[in-house]
Amino acid sequence: MGLKTTISDIAKALNTTPATVSRALNDHNSISEKTKQKIRETASRLNYKRNKIASSLRLGQSGIIGVIIPSAEIKFFGSVVHGIESLANKNGLNVLIYQSNESQESEAKGIETFLSARVDGILVSIAKNTTEFSHFLAAKAAGIPIIFFDRSNDELGIHSVVIDDYRGAFAATEHLIEQGYTRIAHISGPIHLKISADRFRGYQDALRAHGLEASNRLVFRGDVSIEAGREAIDYFLGLEEPPDAVFAVEDFTALGAIKALKEKNVRIPQDFGVIGFANESFGEHITPTLSTIDQQTVQMGRESFRLLMQLMNTERTTLQHNKIVLAPVPVFRNSSLRKTE
């Protein structure tokens, strides 16, 4: 195999300088269109292949953005990534994905990996076990544009794209009330996560708005898992006055609740209503189908990418802290729809 064609080879063939060839191939406005065309044609004839890595290092850009997701097994995050990649590809950027597995330590390693890879920007959804945030602030201090999506922390001054979790939780709880349920429980997520806290507030306020009791006995502190849903139902049905419906912080927890209720031969939705949050793909395929709140995942991914591009192309000091809040979309299915008199 022969040596690869270089910029110097093209310059020699055209009796010009390597600098002129380089500027022409980078579409520099100091080179005339006629000269650019001649150089491109010669580069093509000589089978010249640009070294994109070397070029990006000279430009101080890698052409790569990093995305950290808590879990690749959850369709929600895959759908957000789809929205990110659809626009990244159109903008000539590659996407590097890192899975934190809901671990703060792994998440911090992901940030370190991205910094070492000299990514142009970072998109991240915070792991549920993260309670210390210095790794995000380190990336911000290094001048790397960073955006939170879905799970955010407003205290860090980092831009974010989120769903209106409070409004979605209020709508989910109100729906159960409208369906005739009167003793509605909640399975929360880790309360240090903003999304869990907001959904808990929405649940409580919906009950109060309709004159129903917001009792701590009807709240089970879960960890966002199928097992948490199972454990919650065991707890709720053991109460002297058990609930007749539950709003779960997300769909996997709701799935665990449905499994436990069916094992105990509790009829859904006649005797017990269930609604989740996220609109995971399994929801429409289980029995009964799962009522939930759709989070507009693809739009969330696209908005996150657009905000990152804005940050990457703007002087960091001139862009005000920006938070994009998307509207939740209720999806009511069989697990909560019961006929009321």
Protein Blocks (a to p, Z undefined) as FASTA:
>chain_A
ZZdddfklmmmmnopafklmmmmmnopakbcfklmmmmmmmmmmnopacdfklmmmmnop
ghiacdddfblkbmklmmmmmmmmmmmmmnopacddddeklpaklmmmmmmmmmmnopab
dcddddfklcbfklmmmmmmnopacddehiacfknopacddddfklmmmmmmmmmmmnop
abdcdddddfkbmklmmmmmmmmmmmmmnopacdfklpccdehiaklmmmmmmmmmmpmb
dcfbdcdfbfklmmmmmmmmmmnopacfkloccddehjpaklmmmccddddddehlmlmm
mmmmmmmmmmmmpcfklmccddddddddddddfklmccdZZ
